[in-house]
Amino acid sequence: MSSVQQHQEELANVNSRNPDVTDAASKVHEYTDLCIQGQISKKEYIELIKDIQRELNINQDMVEQDNLILMNTAINGLINLASLA
């Protein structure tokens, strides 16, 4: 089973020259930390990171495919973990 730490590490491995991608990875990491600390609800957290994912998918032509795949994998894993708890 995947863990929050595993997905956080995936986000940390996103290495892009595109500032939108690195910004998105940073925001997801930040929102995850806020959710873990109880500063945002799980429902709010899921919506925030789904919004980031939608934005990245809309802009996928401008994003390197390997980083988009890595971001989507990490975000989907984090959404699943948040939904289970």
C-alpha positions as CSV (number, residue, x, y, z in Angstrom):
1,M,0.0,0.0,0.0
2,S,1.2,3.5,-0.8
3,S,1.9,6.1,1.9
4,V,1.7,9.9,2.1
5,Q,5.5,9.9,2.5
6,Q,5.9,7.9,-0.7
7,H,3.8,10.4,-2.6
8,Q,5.5,13.3,-1.0
9,E,8.8,11.9,-2.2
10,E,7.4,11.5,-5.7
11,L,6.5,15.2,-5.7
12,A,10.0,16.1,-4.5
13,N,11.4,14.2,-7.5
14,V,9.5,16.4,-10.0
15,N,12.4,18.1,-11.7
16,S,11.1,20.4,-14.4
17,R,12.2,23.5,-16.2
18,N,8.6,24.5,-16.4
19,P,7.8,26.7,-13.4
20,D,4.1,25.8,-13.5
21,V,5.0,22.1,-12.9
22,T,7.4,22.8,-10.0
23,D,4.9,25.3,-8.6
24,A,2.1,22.7,-8.7
25,A,4.3,20.1,-7.0
26,S,5.2,22.6,-4.3
27,K,1.6,23.5,-3.7
28,V,0.4,19.9,-3.4
29,H,3.2,19.3,-0.9
30,E,2.2,22.3,1.1
31,Y,-1.5,21.4,1.1
32,T,-0.6,17.9,2.2
33,D,1.3,19.2,5.1
34,L,-1.6,21.5,6.0
35,C,-4.0,18.6,5.9
36,I,-1.8,16.4,8.1
37,Q,-1.5,19.3,10.6
38,G,-5.3,19.7,10.6
39,Q,-5.2,23.2,9.2
40,I,-7.5,22.3,6.3
41,S,-10.1,19.6,6.1
42,K,-9.7,16.4,4.0
43,K,-12.5,17.5,1.8
44,E,-10.9,20.9,1.2
45,Y,-7.6,19.3,0.7
46,I,-9.0,16.9,-2.0
47,E,-10.6,19.8,-3.8
48,L,-7.5,21.9,-3.7
49,I,-5.3,19.2,-5.2
50,K,-7.9,18.1,-7.7
51,D,-7.9,21.7,-8.9
52,I,-4.2,21.6,-9.4
53,Q,-4.5,18.3,-11.2
54,R,-7.2,19.7,-13.6
55,E,-5.1,22.7,-14.3
56,L,-2.0,20.6,-15.2
57,N,-4.1,18.3,-17.4
58,I,-5.5,21.3,-19.2
59,N,-2.0,22.6,-19.8
60,Q,-0.6,19.1,-20.6
61,D,0.6,20.2,-24.1
62,M,3.0,22.7,-22.4
63,V,4.2,20.2,-19.7
64,E,6.8,17.5,-20.0
65,Q,4.9,14.2,-20.2
66,D,7.1,12.4,-17.6
67,N,6.6,15.0,-15.0
68,L,2.8,15.2,-15.7
69,I,2.6,11.4,-15.2
70,L,4.6,11.7,-11.9
71,M,2.4,14.5,-10.7
72,N,-0.8,12.7,-11.5
73,T,0.4,9.5,-9.8
74,A,1.3,11.3,-6.6
75,I,-1.9,13.4,-6.6
76,N,-4.2,10.4,-7.2
77,G,-2.4,8.4,-4.5
78,L,-2.8,11.3,-2.0
79,I,-6.5,11.7,-2.9
80,N,-7.1,8.0,-2.4
81,L,-5.3,8.1,1.0
82,A,-7.3,11.1,2.1
83,S,-10.5,9.5,1.1
84,L,-9.8,6.3,3.0
85,A,-9.1,8.1,6.3
